[in-house]
Amino acid sequence: MVSASIFGGKVRYGIMFLYLFLLPHKTYSQYQPQPCFSSSCGKISNITHPFRLKADPDHCGDSRYELDCVNNVTVLKLFGGEYFVESINYNNYTIRVVDPNIQPNNCSSLPRFILSPYNFTHYHSYDVNYMYKVRLNSMNAADYENSDLSKPVIYMKCTSPPSKVVDRYYADTASCVDQYTYVIVGDPPFGILEPQCRVKRITLTSFWGPTTTSRDPSTTSNNTIGNVSYIDIHKALDYGFEISWLQAYCSCGDLLDQCHLMEPAGEIQCDYTIGKTGSPLLQILNEKDYFEYYVELI
């Protein structure tokens, strides 16, 4: 009897000891954050920091760069619109998206959402422009240049055809849209704008690659593309447009100190930069009064 009682007590104490020993470890593991693995959705197979999917753990990625996975398509919400994600480039801090209304084999399909470069003027999560620094010679001299990642695509409704002086900048959409709609690609100077035309919608494309300009504000560049067919423009819309998360991802601190990429190494550095510049038309299009006076909103 005594032996059995002593043996039984040892078992009970042994079980209690193991329970107390294991309990803290089990409780601690419940509060450990889950590891953050890269996510995937459809064709986008490497969604990682700073990006995150809506279904990812809360501590993974940056909430400013949350993407959604809808019917196996990666979606970016931007200024009230929802764009399909085509690619993410973690080397140059860009993401390429396309308007969901653009159909590759249907040139009559038009962009659903209105978007211009000046939407990004006071928006710090994404930008259509970023600064990079390039080596100019073997003496390690360097200079700064702006890269406009995307060009505006401007739909104009004209009561009569543009004049012969500027018609090379106006792509005729008669075979796809209608005989009154023309499209300009780029930042048009006022000299090529016709009084009988009104802006109907604006979107973006990066099909023709970045436009490089000097950071010197006295330097102007007309990057308007001429003699391009609307079929090619529609292909450009199907390619989509790139935006950068470089400025929001850097840690320069002061708003006047912006990041730039040091090429070709791709290293991020801080630098004092001059404010954004652009064509007079797109600057005015950013003003509400001009929309009320000149732009026929749809």
C-alpha positions as CSV (number, residue, x, y, z in Angstrom):
1,M,0.0,0.0,0.0
2,V,2.7,2.5,1.0
3,S,4.7,1.6,-2.0
4,A,1.8,2.0,-4.4
5,S,0.9,5.3,-2.8
6,I,4.4,6.7,-3.1
7,F,4.6,5.5,-6.7
8,G,1.3,7.2,-7.5
9,G,2.4,10.4,-5.9
10,K,5.5,10.5,-8.1
11,V,3.4,10.1,-11.2
12,R,1.1,12.9,-10.2
13,Y,4.0,15.2,-9.3
14,G,5.8,14.3,-12.5
15,I,2.8,15.1,-14.7
16,M,2.3,18.4,-12.8
17,F,6.0,19.3,-13.4
18,L,5.8,18.6,-17.1
19,Y,2.6,20.6,-17.4
20,L,4.1,23.6,-15.7
21,F,7.3,23.3,-17.7
22,L,5.5,23.1,-21.0
23,L,2.7,25.6,-20.4
24,P,4.8,28.8,-20.7
25,H,6.4,27.6,-24.0
26,K,3.0,26.8,-25.4
27,T,1.5,30.2,-24.3
28,Y,4.6,32.1,-25.6
29,S,4.3,30.5,-29.1
30,Q,0.8,31.7,-29.4
31,Y,2.0,35.3,-29.2
32,Q,4.9,34.9,-31.6
33,P,4.2,36.8,-34.9
34,Q,3.8,34.6,-37.9
35,P,6.7,34.7,-40.3
36,C,6.1,36.9,-43.4
37,F,6.5,34.9,-46.6
38,S,6.1,36.3,-50.1
39,S,2.6,36.0,-51.4
40,S,1.3,35.4,-54.9
41,C,-1.9,36.1,-56.9
42,G,-2.3,35.1,-60.6
43,K,0.7,36.2,-62.7
44,I,2.3,38.1,-59.8
45,S,4.3,35.5,-57.9
46,N,6.5,37.5,-55.6
47,I,4.5,39.9,-53.5
48,T,6.7,41.0,-50.6
49,H,7.7,44.0,-48.5
50,P,6.6,46.8,-48.9
51,F,3.7,45.2,-50.6
52,R,1.2,42.9,-49.0
53,L,-2.1,41.2,-49.9
54,K,-5.2,42.0,-48.0
55,A,-5.3,38.5,-46.6
56,D,-1.7,38.6,-45.3
57,P,-1.0,38.8,-41.6
58,D,-1.4,42.4,-40.3
59,H,2.3,42.8,-39.5
60,C,3.5,41.8,-43.0
61,G,4.2,44.5,-45.5
62,D,3.2,48.2,-45.4
63,S,-0.5,49.0,-45.3
64,R,0.1,51.9,-47.8
65,Y,1.0,49.2,-50.3
66,E,-1.8,46.8,-49.8
67,L,-2.9,44.8,-52.9
68,D,-6.0,42.7,-53.3
69,C,-6.4,39.4,-55.1
70,V,-9.7,39.3,-57.0
71,N,-10.6,36.3,-59.1
72,N,-6.9,35.4,-59.2
73,V,-5.9,38.9,-60.4
74,T,-3.7,41.3,-58.4
75,V,-5.5,44.6,-58.0
76,L,-4.1,48.0,-56.9
77,K,-6.5,50.7,-55.6
78,L,-5.4,54.1,-56.6
79,F,-7.3,57.5,-56.4
80,G,-10.7,55.7,-56.3
81,G,-9.8,53.4,-59.2
82,E,-8.8,49.8,-59.3
83,Y,-6.0,48.7,-61.6
84,F,-4.7,45.3,-62.6
85,V,-1.1,44.7,-61.6
86,E,1.1,43.6,-64.5
87,S,4.5,43.4,-62.8
88,I,6.5,44.6,-59.7
89,N,10.1,45.5,-60.1
90,Y,12.0,45.5,-56.8
91,N,15.2,46.6,-58.4
92,N,14.0,50.0,-59.5
93,Y,11.1,50.4,-57.1
94,T,8.3,50.5,-59.7
95,I,5.0,48.7,-60.2
96,R,3.2,48.5,-63.5
97,V,-0.6,48.5,-63.7
98,V,-3.2,48.7,-66.4
99,D,-6.8,50.1,-66.5
100,P,-9.2,47.1,-66.2
101,N,-11.4,48.4,-69.0
102,I,-8.7,48.1,-71.7
103,Q,-9.2,45.0,-73.8
104,P,-6.2,44.0,-75.9
105,N,-8.0,43.2,-79.1
106,N,-10.7,45.8,-78.9
107,C,-9.5,49.3,-79.8
108,S,-12.9,50.8,-78.9
109,S,-12.4,49.9,-75.3
110,L,-11.6,53.1,-73.3
111,P,-10.0,53.7,-69.9
112,R,-12.5,53.5,-67.1
113,F,-10.6,55.8,-64.7
114,I,-9.3,59.3,-65.2
115,L,-5.7,59.8,-64.0
116,S,-3.0,62.4,-64.7
117,P,0.6,62.9,-63.5
118,Y,-0.7,65.8,-61.2
119,N,-2.8,63.4,-59.2
120,F,0.5,62.5,-57.6
121,T,1.6,66.1,-56.8
122,H,0.8,65.8,-53.1
123,Y,0.6,62.0,-52.9
124,H,3.5,60.4,-51.1
125,S,2.9,56.7,-51.5
126,Y,3.4,56.6,-55.3
127,D,4.9,58.9,-57.9
128,V,5.2,58.9,-61.7
129,N,8.5,60.7,-61.4
130,Y,11.7,59.8,-59.6
131,M,15.2,61.2,-59.4
132,Y,18.3,59.3,-60.2
133,K,21.9,60.1,-60.2
134,V,24.3,59.0,-63.1
135,R,28.0,59.0,-63.5
136,L,29.1,61.5,-66.2
137,N,32.7,60.6,-66.6
138,S,35.6,58.6,-65.4
139,M,36.4,61.2,-62.7
140,N,33.3,60.1,-60.9
141,A,31.5,63.4,-61.6
142,A,27.7,62.9,-61.2
143,D,24.6,64.8,-62.1
144,Y,20.9,64.4,-61.3
145,E,18.2,63.6,-63.8
146,N,14.5,63.2,-63.5
147,S,12.8,60.2,-65.0
148,D,9.2,60.6,-66.0
149,L,8.0,57.0,-65.8
150,S,4.7,57.5,-67.5
151,K,3.3,59.8,-70.2
152,P,-0.2,61.2,-70.1
153,V,-2.6,60.0,-72.8
154,I,-5.2,62.8,-73.4
155,Y,-8.5,62.2,-75.2
156,M,-9.8,65.3,-76.9
157,K,-13.3,65.9,-78.3
158,C,-13.0,68.2,-81.3
159,T,-15.9,69.8,-83.2
160,S,-13.7,70.0,-86.3
161,P,-10.4,68.4,-87.3
162,P,-7.1,69.9,-85.9
163,S,-5.2,72.2,-88.2
164,K,-2.5,70.9,-90.5
165,V,0.1,72.7,-88.4
166,V,-0.4,70.5,-85.4
167,D,-2.4,67.5,-86.6
168,R,0.6,65.2,-86.4
169,Y,0.1,65.3,-82.6
170,Y,-3.6,64.4,-82.8
171,A,-4.2,60.7,-83.3
172,D,-7.4,60.1,-85.2
173,T,-9.7,57.5,-83.5
174,A,-12.4,57.3,-86.2
175,S,-11.8,53.6,-86.9
176,C,-12.1,52.7,-83.2
177,V,-14.0,55.4,-81.2
178,D,-15.6,58.1,-83.3
179,Q,-14.7,60.8,-85.8
180,Y,-14.7,63.6,-83.2
181,T,-12.2,62.1,-80.7
182,Y,-8.5,62.6,-81.0
183,V,-5.7,61.5,-78.7
184,I,-2.5,63.3,-77.7
185,V,0.4,61.4,-76.0
186,G,2.7,63.4,-73.8
187,D,2.7,66.8,-72.1
188,P,1.5,69.2,-74.8
189,P,2.5,72.8,-74.9
190,F,-0.2,75.3,-75.4
191,G,1.0,75.9,-79.0
192,I,-0.4,72.7,-80.2
193,L,-3.8,72.9,-78.5
194,E,-6.8,73.8,-80.7
195,P,-9.6,76.0,-79.4
196,Q,-12.3,73.6,-80.9
197,C,-11.1,70.7,-78.8
198,R,-12.0,69.9,-75.2
199,V,-10.3,67.3,-72.9
200,K,-12.6,64.3,-72.3
201,R,-10.3,62.0,-70.2
202,I,-6.7,61.5,-69.3
203,T,-4.8,58.3,-68.5
204,L,-1.2,57.2,-68.4
205,T,1.2,54.8,-70.3
206,S,4.8,53.8,-70.0
207,F,4.9,52.0,-73.3
208,W,7.5,54.4,-74.8
209,G,9.7,54.2,-71.8
210,P,10.8,56.8,-69.3
211,T,11.4,60.4,-70.4
212,T,14.7,61.8,-69.0
213,T,14.9,65.5,-68.2
214,S,17.4,67.7,-66.4
215,R,16.5,68.8,-62.8
216,D,17.2,72.4,-63.9
217,P,13.7,74.1,-63.9
218,S,14.8,76.4,-66.7
219,T,15.1,73.4,-69.0
220,T,11.9,72.5,-70.8
221,S,11.3,69.4,-72.8
222,N,8.4,68.7,-75.2
223,N,7.9,64.9,-74.9
224,T,4.7,65.0,-76.9
225,I,4.8,62.1,-79.4
226,G,3.7,62.8,-83.0
227,N,2.7,60.7,-86.0
228,V,1.5,57.8,-83.9
229,S,-1.6,55.8,-84.8
230,Y,-4.4,55.2,-82.3
231,I,-3.9,51.5,-82.8
232,D,-0.4,51.9,-81.4
233,I,-1.7,54.1,-78.6
234,H,-4.3,51.5,-77.6
235,K,-1.5,48.9,-77.5
236,A,0.3,51.3,-75.2
237,L,-2.7,51.5,-72.9
238,D,-2.8,47.7,-72.8
239,Y,0.9,47.8,-71.7
240,G,-0.1,50.0,-68.8
241,F,1.9,52.5,-66.8
242,E,4.6,52.5,-64.1
243,I,4.6,54.3,-60.8
244,S,7.3,54.4,-58.2
245,W,7.3,53.9,-54.5
246,L,10.9,55.1,-54.1
247,Q,10.1,58.4,-52.3
248,A,7.8,56.9,-49.7
249,Y,10.2,54.0,-49.1
250,C,13.3,56.2,-48.4
251,S,14.1,57.6,-45.0
252,C,15.5,61.0,-45.9
253,G,13.3,62.7,-43.3
254,D,12.8,66.3,-44.5
255,L,10.2,66.7,-47.2
256,L,12.7,68.7,-49.2
257,D,15.2,65.9,-49.0
258,Q,14.1,63.3,-51.5
259,C,15.6,60.0,-52.5
260,H,17.4,59.2,-55.7
261,L,18.8,56.0,-57.2
262,M,22.6,56.0,-57.7
263,E,23.0,54.2,-61.0
264,P,24.1,51.8,-62.1
265,A,24.4,50.3,-58.6
266,G,20.8,51.0,-57.7
267,E,21.8,52.4,-54.2
268,I,19.3,54.8,-52.6
269,Q,20.7,58.1,-51.5
270,C,19.1,61.3,-50.2
271,D,19.3,64.7,-51.9
272,Y,17.7,68.1,-51.9
273,T,15.5,68.4,-54.9
274,I,13.5,71.0,-56.7
275,G,9.7,70.7,-56.9
276,K,7.9,69.0,-59.6
277,T,7.5,70.7,-63.0
278,G,5.4,69.9,-66.0
279,S,3.5,71.3,-68.9
280,P,1.2,74.3,-68.5
281,L,-1.8,72.3,-69.7
282,L,-1.5,69.5,-67.1
283,Q,-0.8,72.0,-64.4
284,I,-4.0,73.9,-65.2
285,L,-5.9,70.6,-65.6
286,N,-5.1,70.1,-61.9
287,E,-7.1,73.2,-61.0
288,K,-10.8,72.8,-60.4
289,D,-11.7,76.1,-62.1
290,Y,-10.1,75.0,-65.3
291,F,-12.1,71.7,-65.3
292,E,-15.3,73.8,-64.9
293,Y,-14.3,76.1,-67.7
294,Y,-12.5,74.0,-70.3
295,V,-12.8,70.3,-69.6
296,E,-16.0,68.4,-70.4
297,L,-16.1,65.8,-67.6
298,I,-17.8,62.5,-68.5
